[in-house]
Each structure stands twice: as structure tokens, then as C-alpha cells.
Amino acid sequence: MFSPKTYQARRQALAKAVGKGYIFILGNEEAPKNYTDNVYHFRQDSSFLYFCGIDKPGYALGIDLATGKSCLFGEDITIDHIVWMGDQPSLRDLADRSGIDEIASPDAIASVLKSNKDNLHFLPPYRALNGNKLKGWLGESHIEPSRKLIEGVIDLRSYKSEEELFEIEKAVALTRDMHHYVRDHAKPGLLESELSGPISGMAMSQGGDLAYGVILTINGQIL
């Protein structure tokens, strides 16, 4: 994560771009593989990460443009989580790390969104679960994302700060090393897995993950 001031500045800039109403940015949930507790590697929503930096499932961000106050919606962990994961930051701790003013239970989301229904700003949901959540909270079968919010997010994320460029350069350097590994180790008779496995491990060993599945083939003309 960056400093709280970074996320506060981003949210303030977004609020200025949108102007009026209530901004709601929904983070992602974990996605089960074959039963609830056996999940795929978690990938947080990029816009949620950009505006609050919290890389954990089950949270949402609200920004009241009338008051300028931000709110982190989420549950505090229970003993059931602590048994498996050890001590974890509280909801208030996470909010403080992002410079978020208030915290609230997810149970409050429906009433907050309905009370701001006439001027509510949210991004297009690309996961069915998040789309269904929004429809349920709003009591609507059809929901319309905010063009003003979309444009505001695009405009902000199109320009990179020095700290962002530093992280981008780290990722580019790692990507270069992964390509060099494949170049240096590829030879006739190898299976794709014998090359894709090590480079996937290179990303994970640096605390990251692949942006998308490895595309490794001798038939580059086929996508």
C-alpha cells in the first residue's frame, strides 16, 4: 500500500471530477473452486485498489460528495478467521491505513444506496456476483453505471505518480526476467508446463501474480 495521503488525494480528485451524489466502489469477493472454502487466488478490483489500497475480499468504499466523507463497509474478522489466519487488522485499522473517515457494516449498504438512488455513481460490474449484489441492494432488475464516474476514474488512472511509476518499473523488470528465462531455457521436446511453471513461480516469489494466464506456444499466429 501507499501512504494514506495518496489514497485521500485520489478520492478527493475523484470527488471533484464527479461533483454531486454518492460514489460507491465495490471490492471483489473470493471465488470458490469446488466448495466455499476452497477458493481461487484472490484478485481485488483494480479501481477499489486504486482508491483505498485494501487487497482483501469483502469490502466496499463509499464517498458522500455532499460531506466529503469516505466510508469503508466491511465485517470485522471473527474467531473463525483468526483460527486459520492469526491476528488480522480490524476494519478500523484498514480504514486508517487508507485515510478513510468512517466504517460501517455491509448491512448498512442497502439503505445508503437507496437513499442516494437518484444520484448514485458506480462502475460497471464485470462479475455477476457484484452485479447481483447491486441489483439486490437497489431493489432493481436493471442498473445503469455512472458515465461521469467512469470518465473520472479513467482520467485519474491515466496519469501516474512517481510512486506508481516505481512499482510499474519493478513489474516490468520482473516481466523482462520471465521472458529472458523462457528465451534461455526453451528447446525442442519441452512441454509448455516446463517453462510456464518456473515463470509463474518467479512472479509469486516476488509477492505478485500473473495478470493473465501464460501464453506460451510455438504457434504464435494462433491466439
C-alpha positions as CSV (number, residue, x, y, z in Angstrom):
1,M,0.0,0.0,0.0
2,F,1.0,3.6,-0.5
3,S,0.6,6.2,2.3
4,P,-2.9,7.2,3.5
5,K,-2.4,10.7,1.9
6,T,-2.1,9.1,-1.5
7,Y,-5.5,7.4,-1.3
8,Q,-7.1,10.5,0.2
9,A,-5.8,12.7,-2.6
10,R,-7.1,10.2,-5.2
11,R,-10.5,10.2,-3.6
12,Q,-10.6,14.0,-3.3
13,A,-9.7,14.3,-7.0
14,L,-12.4,11.8,-8.0
15,A,-15.0,13.6,-5.8
16,K,-14.1,16.8,-7.6
17,A,-14.5,15.2,-11.0
18,V,-17.9,13.6,-10.3
19,G,-19.3,16.6,-8.4
20,K,-22.5,15.6,-6.8
21,G,-24.1,12.5,-5.4
22,Y,-22.7,9.3,-3.8
23,I,-19.8,7.2,-5.1
24,F,-19.9,3.5,-4.4
25,I,-16.9,1.3,-5.4
26,L,-17.4,-2.4,-4.7
27,G,-14.4,-4.6,-4.0
28,N,-14.4,-8.3,-5.0
29,E,-15.2,-11.4,-3.1
30,E,-13.3,-14.7,-3.1
31,A,-14.4,-17.1,-5.9
32,P,-14.8,-20.8,-4.8
33,K,-13.3,-23.5,-7.0
34,N,-15.4,-26.6,-5.9
35,Y,-16.7,-25.6,-2.5
36,T,-17.0,-22.5,-0.4
37,D,-13.7,-22.5,1.4
38,N,-11.5,-23.8,-1.5
39,V,-11.0,-20.6,-3.5
40,Y,-9.1,-19.4,-6.5
41,H,-6.3,-16.9,-5.9
42,F,-7.9,-13.7,-4.9
43,R,-7.8,-10.7,-7.3
44,Q,-9.1,-7.4,-6.0
45,D,-10.9,-5.0,-8.2
46,S,-8.4,-2.6,-9.7
47,S,-10.4,0.6,-9.1
48,F,-11.1,-0.4,-5.5
49,L,-7.3,-0.9,-5.0
50,Y,-6.6,2.4,-6.6
51,F,-8.8,4.4,-4.3
52,C,-8.2,2.6,-1.0
53,G,-5.4,0.0,-1.5
54,I,-7.1,-2.7,0.5
55,D,-6.2,-6.1,-1.1
56,K,-8.7,-8.2,0.9
57,P,-12.1,-9.6,-0.1
58,G,-15.5,-8.5,1.2
59,Y,-15.1,-4.7,1.4
60,A,-16.7,-1.7,-0.3
61,L,-15.9,2.0,-0.5
62,G,-18.4,4.9,-0.3
63,I,-17.8,8.6,-0.8
64,D,-20.5,11.1,0.1
65,L,-19.9,14.0,-2.2
66,A,-22.1,16.3,-0.1
67,T,-20.0,15.9,3.0
68,G,-16.7,14.8,1.5
69,K,-16.6,11.8,4.0
70,S,-15.5,8.4,2.9
71,C,-16.7,5.1,4.4
72,L,-15.3,1.6,4.4
73,F,-18.0,-1.1,4.5
74,G,-17.0,-4.5,5.8
75,E,-17.1,-7.0,8.6
76,D,-14.5,-7.3,11.4
77,I,-12.9,-10.8,11.5
78,T,-14.2,-13.4,13.9
79,I,-12.5,-16.2,15.9
80,D,-13.3,-18.5,12.9
81,H,-10.9,-16.4,10.8
82,I,-8.3,-16.0,13.5
83,V,-8.0,-19.8,13.9
84,W,-6.9,-20.1,10.3
85,M,-5.1,-16.8,9.7
86,G,-3.9,-15.5,13.0
87,D,-4.4,-11.9,14.1
88,Q,-5.7,-9.7,11.3
89,P,-6.2,-5.9,11.1
90,S,-9.6,-4.7,12.3
91,L,-12.0,-2.8,10.0
92,R,-10.9,0.5,11.7
93,D,-7.3,-0.4,11.2
94,L,-7.8,-1.0,7.5
95,A,-9.7,2.3,7.2
96,D,-6.9,4.2,8.9
97,R,-4.3,2.8,6.6
98,S,-6.3,4.3,3.7
99,G,-7.2,7.5,5.4
100,I,-10.9,6.6,5.3
101,D,-13.1,8.6,7.7
102,E,-15.8,6.2,8.7
103,I,-16.6,2.4,8.9
104,A,-19.9,0.6,8.6
105,S,-21.3,-2.9,8.4
106,P,-22.3,-4.3,5.0
107,D,-25.8,-4.4,6.4
108,A,-25.9,-0.6,6.0
109,I,-25.2,-0.6,2.3
110,A,-28.7,-1.2,1.0
111,S,-30.1,1.8,3.0
112,V,-27.2,4.1,2.0
113,L,-27.6,3.2,-1.7
114,K,-31.3,3.5,-1.7
115,S,-31.2,6.9,0.0
116,N,-28.8,8.1,-2.7
117,K,-30.5,6.3,-5.6
118,D,-31.3,9.4,-7.7
119,N,-27.6,10.4,-7.8
120,L,-25.7,7.2,-7.3
121,H,-22.4,6.6,-9.0
122,F,-20.9,3.1,-9.5
123,L,-18.7,1.4,-12.1
124,P,-19.9,-1.3,-14.5
125,P,-19.8,-4.7,-12.6
126,Y,-17.8,-7.3,-14.5
127,R,-18.5,-10.1,-12.1
128,A,-22.0,-11.5,-12.0
129,L,-21.9,-11.6,-8.2
130,N,-21.3,-7.9,-7.8
131,G,-23.9,-7.0,-10.4
132,N,-26.5,-9.1,-8.5
133,K,-25.4,-7.5,-5.2
134,L,-26.0,-4.0,-6.6
135,K,-29.4,-5.0,-8.0
136,G,-30.4,-6.5,-4.7
137,W,-29.3,-3.5,-2.7
138,L,-31.1,-1.1,-5.0
139,G,-34.2,-3.4,-5.5
140,E,-33.8,-3.1,-9.3
141,S,-33.7,-5.7,-12.1
142,H,-31.7,-3.3,-14.3
143,I,-28.9,-1.0,-13.1
144,E,-27.1,1.8,-15.0
145,P,-23.4,2.6,-14.3
146,S,-22.3,6.2,-13.9
147,R,-20.7,7.6,-17.1
148,K,-19.4,10.5,-15.0
149,L,-17.7,8.1,-12.6
150,I,-16.3,6.0,-15.4
151,E,-14.8,9.1,-17.1
152,G,-13.4,10.4,-13.8
153,V,-11.7,7.1,-13.0
154,I,-10.2,6.8,-16.5
155,D,-8.9,10.4,-16.3
156,L,-7.2,9.9,-12.9
157,R,-5.7,6.5,-13.7
158,S,-4.3,7.7,-17.0
159,Y,-1.7,9.7,-15.2
160,K,1.0,8.0,-13.0
161,S,2.7,9.4,-9.9
162,E,6.4,8.8,-9.1
163,E,5.5,6.1,-6.6
164,E,3.3,4.4,-9.2
165,L,6.0,4.5,-11.8
166,F,8.4,2.9,-9.3
167,E,6.0,0.0,-8.9
168,I,5.4,-0.3,-12.6
169,E,9.1,-0.4,-13.3
170,K,9.5,-3.2,-10.8
171,A,6.8,-5.2,-12.5
172,V,8.3,-4.5,-15.9
173,A,11.8,-5.7,-14.7
174,L,10.3,-8.9,-13.4
175,T,8.4,-9.4,-16.6
176,R,11.6,-9.0,-18.6
177,D,13.3,-11.6,-16.4
178,M,10.5,-14.0,-17.0
179,H,10.7,-13.6,-20.8
180,H,14.5,-14.0,-20.6
181,Y,14.1,-17.2,-18.7
182,V,11.8,-18.7,-21.4
183,R,14.2,-17.5,-24.1
184,D,17.2,-19.1,-22.4
185,H,15.6,-22.4,-21.5
186,A,13.3,-23.1,-24.4
187,K,14.4,-26.1,-26.5
188,P,12.8,-28.8,-28.7
189,G,11.0,-31.5,-26.8
190,L,10.0,-29.4,-23.7
191,L,6.4,-29.2,-22.5
192,E,4.8,-25.8,-22.1
193,S,4.4,-26.6,-18.4
194,E,8.2,-27.0,-18.0
195,L,8.5,-23.3,-18.9
196,S,5.3,-21.8,-17.7
197,G,5.7,-23.3,-14.2
198,P,9.0,-21.7,-13.4
199,I,8.0,-18.2,-14.7
200,S,4.7,-18.4,-12.7
201,G,6.8,-19.1,-9.7
202,M,9.0,-16.2,-10.4
203,A,6.0,-13.8,-10.2
204,M,4.7,-15.5,-7.0
205,S,8.1,-15.5,-5.3
206,Q,8.2,-11.7,-5.6
207,G,4.8,-11.3,-3.9
208,G,2.9,-10.9,-7.1
209,D,0.9,-13.0,-9.5
210,L,0.3,-13.2,-13.3
211,A,-2.1,-10.6,-14.8
212,Y,-3.4,-13.4,-17.0
213,G,-2.6,-17.0,-17.9
214,V,0.7,-17.7,-19.5
215,I,0.5,-17.7,-23.3
216,L,3.4,-19.9,-24.4
217,T,3.3,-21.6,-27.8
218,I,5.4,-22.2,-31.0
219,N,2.2,-21.2,-32.9
220,G,2.3,-17.5,-32.3
221,Q,-0.1,-16.9,-35.2
222,I,-2.9,-18.6,-33.2
223,L,-4.4,-16.5,-30.4
